[in-house]
Amino acid sequence: MATIDDIPFTTTDGGTASLADYAGKAVLIVNVASRCGLAPQYEKLERLQREYGEEGLVVIGFPSNQFLQELSTNEAIAEYCSTTWGITFPIVDRVRVNGRKEHPLYTELKKTPDASGKAGRVSWNFEKFLVAPDRSVERFRPHTEPDDPRVIAAIEAALAAAAA
């Protein structure tokens, strides 16, 4: 039976990766958009990567133009992320997060309910899914900032469980 680790996604250079490449790590998956009013969250996502990366956290940005706020090429997205926010975490190929052509990884992630118990559609850019090393998933809606105490607590719990 296939697991969330087995679902491939495309890297910006055209290669293939999956969560299996991050076995034993906590992965924070975020659908990002360069022209979104929430784009300043990039700075906090990068801070999380720098602060917790050595402990086993990997932030991965999944650009999506589903809400019509993303740049048109991987190169433009990479340049924006690098020059505007100093992003060092992986930004992968653009994906759809909702609808008939949504990426299979998002099909699985969206089964996870948020803190209010609601699963389903990604509501906007910068929705966050924390995939723990045991592959349990926690969901945080777009307006929950990356440095929100609930997000930090979930990251620290996932990293502590992995280290135990």
Contacts in CASP RR format, 6 or more apart in sequence:
PFRMAT RR
TARGET T0000
AUTHOR 0000-0000-0000
METHOD contacts of the structure
MODEL  1
MATIDDIPFTTTDGGTASLADYAGKAVLIVNVASRCGLAPQYEKLERLQR
EYGEEGLVVIGFPSNQFLQELSTNEAIAEYCSTTWGITFPIVDRVRVNGR
KEHPLYTELKKTPDASGKAGRVSWNFEKFLVAPDRSVERFRPHTEPDDPR
VIAAIEAALAAAAA
3 135 0 8 1.000
4 19 0 8 1.000
4 105 0 8 1.000
4 108 0 8 1.000
4 109 0 8 1.000
4 131 0 8 1.000
4 135 0 8 1.000
4 137 0 8 1.000
5 18 0 8 1.000
5 19 0 8 1.000
5 20 0 8 1.000
5 23 0 8 1.000
5 135 0 8 1.000
6 18 0 8 1.000
6 20 0 8 1.000
7 18 0 8 1.000
7 19 0 8 1.000
7 104 0 8 1.000
7 105 0 8 1.000
7 108 0 8 1.000
8 16 0 8 1.000
8 17 0 8 1.000
8 18 0 8 1.000
9 16 0 8 1.000
9 17 0 8 1.000
9 18 0 8 1.000
9 62 0 8 1.000
9 92 0 8 1.000
9 93 0 8 1.000
9 95 0 8 1.000
9 103 0 8 1.000
9 105 0 8 1.000
10 16 0 8 1.000
10 17 0 8 1.000
10 92 0 8 1.000
10 93 0 8 1.000
11 17 0 8 1.000
11 90 0 8 1.000
11 92 0 8 1.000
11 93 0 8 1.000
12 74 0 8 1.000
12 77 0 8 1.000
12 78 0 8 1.000
12 91 0 8 1.000
12 92 0 8 1.000
12 93 0 8 1.000
14 93 0 8 1.000
17 92 0 8 1.000
19 27 0 8 1.000
19 105 0 8 1.000
19 131 0 8 1.000
19 135 0 8 1.000
22 58 0 8 1.000
23 133 0 8 1.000
24 56 0 8 1.000
24 133 0 8 1.000
24 162 0 8 1.000
25 56 0 8 1.000
25 57 0 8 1.000
25 58 0 8 1.000
25 133 0 8 1.000
25 162 0 8 1.000
26 52 0 8 1.000
26 56 0 8 1.000
26 57 0 8 1.000
26 58 0 8 1.000
26 130 0 8 1.000
26 131 0 8 1.000
26 132 0 8 1.000
26 133 0 8 1.000
26 155 0 8 1.000
26 158 0 8 1.000
26 159 0 8 1.000
26 162 0 8 1.000
27 57 0 8 1.000
27 58 0 8 1.000
27 59 0 8 1.000
27 60 0 8 1.000
27 130 0 8 1.000
27 131 0 8 1.000
28 45 0 8 1.000
28 48 0 8 1.000
28 57 0 8 1.000
28 58 0 8 1.000
28 59 0 8 1.000
28 60 0 8 1.000
28 128 0 8 1.000
28 129 0 8 1.000
28 130 0 8 1.000
28 131 0 8 1.000
28 146 0 8 1.000
28 155 0 8 1.000
29 60 0 8 1.000
29 61 0 8 1.000
29 62 0 8 1.000
29 105 0 8 1.000
29 109 0 8 1.000
29 128 0 8 1.000
29 129 0 8 1.000
29 130 0 8 1.000
29 131 0 8 1.000
30 41 0 8 1.000
30 45 0 8 1.000
30 59 0 8 1.000
30 60 0 8 1.000
30 61 0 8 1.000
30 62 0 8 1.000
30 126 0 8 1.000
30 127 0 8 1.000
30 128 0 8 1.000
30 129 0 8 1.000
30 146 0 8 1.000
31 61 0 8 1.000
31 62 0 8 1.000
31 63 0 8 1.000
31 64 0 8 1.000
31 66 0 8 1.000
31 95 0 8 1.000
31 97 0 8 1.000
31 106 0 8 1.000
31 122 0 8 1.000
31 125 0 8 1.000
31 126 0 8 1.000
31 127 0 8 1.000
32 39 0 8 1.000
32 42 0 8 1.000
32 61 0 8 1.000
32 62 0 8 1.000
32 63 0 8 1.000
32 64 0 8 1.000
32 70 0 8 1.000
32 81 0 8 1.000
32 91 0 8 1.000
32 125 0 8 1.000
32 126 0 8 1.000
33 39 0 8 1.000
33 63 0 8 1.000
33 64 0 8 1.000
33 65 0 8 1.000
33 67 0 8 1.000
33 69 0 8 1.000
33 70 0 8 1.000
33 125 0 8 1.000
33 126 0 8 1.000
34 63 0 8 1.000
34 69 0 8 1.000
34 70 0 8 1.000
34 71 0 8 1.000
34 76 0 8 1.000
34 77 0 8 1.000
34 80 0 8 1.000
34 81 0 8 1.000
35 69 0 8 1.000
35 70 0 8 1.000
35 71 0 8 1.000
36 67 0 8 1.000
36 69 0 8 1.000
36 70 0 8 1.000
36 124 0 8 1.000
36 125 0 8 1.000
36 126 0 8 1.000
37 69 0 8 1.000
38 124 0 8 1.000
38 125 0 8 1.000
38 126 0 8 1.000
38 142 0 8 1.000
38 143 0 8 1.000
39 85 0 8 1.000
39 126 0 8 1.000
41 126 0 8 1.000
41 145 0 8 1.000
41 146 0 8 1.000
42 81 0 8 1.000
42 84 0 8 1.000
42 85 0 8 1.000
42 87 0 8 1.000
43 85 0 8 1.000
44 145 0 8 1.000
44 146 0 8 1.000
44 147 0 8 1.000
45 59 0 8 1.000
45 61 0 8 1.000
45 87 0 8 1.000
45 89 0 8 1.000
45 146 0 8 1.000
46 59 0 8 1.000
46 85 0 8 1.000
46 86 0 8 1.000
46 87 0 8 1.000
46 88 0 8 1.000
46 89 0 8 1.000
47 146 0 8 1.000
47 147 0 8 1.000
48 57 0 8 1.000
48 59 0 8 1.000
48 146 0 8 1.000
48 147 0 8 1.000
48 155 0 8 1.000
49 57 0 8 1.000
49 58 0 8 1.000
49 59 0 8 1.000
49 88 0 8 1.000
49 89 0 8 1.000
50 88 0 8 1.000
52 155 0 8 1.000
52 159 0 8 1.000
55 159 0 8 1.000
55 163 0 8 1.000
56 159 0 8 1.000
56 162 0 8 1.000
57 155 0 8 1.000
57 158 0 8 1.000
57 159 0 8 1.000
58 89 0 8 1.000
58 90 0 8 1.000
59 89 0 8 1.000
59 90 0 8 1.000
60 89 0 8 1.000
60 90 0 8 1.000
60 91 0 8 1.000
60 92 0 8 1.000
61 89 0 8 1.000
61 90 0 8 1.000
61 91 0 8 1.000
61 92 0 8 1.000
62 91 0 8 1.000
62 92 0 8 1.000
62 94 0 8 1.000
62 95 0 8 1.000
62 97 0 8 1.000
62 103 0 8 1.000
62 105 0 8 1.000
62 106 0 8 1.000
63 70 0 8 1.000
63 71 0 8 1.000
63 74 0 8 1.000
63 77 0 8 1.000
63 91 0 8 1.000
63 92 0 8 1.000
63 93 0 8 1.000
63 94 0 8 1.000
63 95 0 8 1.000
64 70 0 8 1.000
64 94 0 8 1.000
64 95 0 8 1.000
64 96 0 8 1.000
64 97 0 8 1.000
64 125 0 8 1.000
65 72 0 8 1.000
65 94 0 8 1.000
66 96 0 8 1.000
66 97 0 8 1.000
66 98 0 8 1.000
66 122 0 8 1.000
67 124 0 8 1.000
67 125 0 8 1.000
69 125 0 8 1.000
70 77 0 8 1.000
70 94 0 8 1.000
71 77 0 8 1.000
71 80 0 8 1.000
74 91 0 8 1.000
74 93 0 8 1.000
74 94 0 8 1.000
77 91 0 8 1.000
77 94 0 8 1.000
78 91 0 8 1.000
81 87 0 8 1.000
81 91 0 8 1.000
95 102 0 8 1.000
95 103 0 8 1.000
95 105 0 8 1.000
95 106 0 8 1.000
96 102 0 8 1.000
96 103 0 8 1.000
96 106 0 8 1.000
97 103 0 8 1.000
97 106 0 8 1.000
97 110 0 8 1.000
97 122 0 8 1.000
97 127 0 8 1.000
98 106 0 8 1.000
98 110 0 8 1.000
98 121 0 8 1.000
98 122 0 8 1.000
106 122 0 8 1.000
109 129 0 8 1.000
109 131 0 8 1.000
109 137 0 8 1.000
109 139 0 8 1.000
110 119 0 8 1.000
110 120 0 8 1.000
110 121 0 8 1.000
110 122 0 8 1.000
111 119 0 8 1.000
111 120 0 8 1.000
112 119 0 8 1.000
112 129 0 8 1.000
112 137 0 8 1.000
112 138 0 8 1.000
112 139 0 8 1.000
113 119 0 8 1.000
113 139 0 8 1.000
114 139 0 8 1.000
114 140 0 8 1.000
114 141 0 8 1.000
115 139 0 8 1.000
115 140 0 8 1.000
115 150 0 8 1.000
119 139 0 8 1.000
123 141 0 8 1.000
123 142 0 8 1.000
124 141 0 8 1.000
124 142 0 8 1.000
125 142 0 8 1.000
126 142 0 8 1.000
127 139 0 8 1.000
127 140 0 8 1.000
127 141 0 8 1.000
127 142 0 8 1.000
128 139 0 8 1.000
128 140 0 8 1.000
128 141 0 8 1.000
128 142 0 8 1.000
128 144 0 8 1.000
128 146 0 8 1.000
128 151 0 8 1.000
129 137 0 8 1.000
129 138 0 8 1.000
129 139 0 8 1.000
129 140 0 8 1.000
130 137 0 8 1.000
130 138 0 8 1.000
130 139 0 8 1.000
130 140 0 8 1.000
130 151 0 8 1.000
130 154 0 8 1.000
130 155 0 8 1.000
130 158 0 8 1.000
131 137 0 8 1.000
132 138 0 8 1.000
132 157 0 8 1.000
132 158 0 8 1.000
132 161 0 8 1.000
132 162 0 8 1.000
133 158 0 8 1.000
133 161 0 8 1.000
133 162 0 8 1.000
134 161 0 8 1.000
134 162 0 8 1.000
138 154 0 8 1.000
140 148 0 8 1.000
140 150 0 8 1.000
140 151 0 8 1.000
140 154 0 8 1.000
144 150 0 8 1.000
144 151 0 8 1.000
145 151 0 8 1.000
END
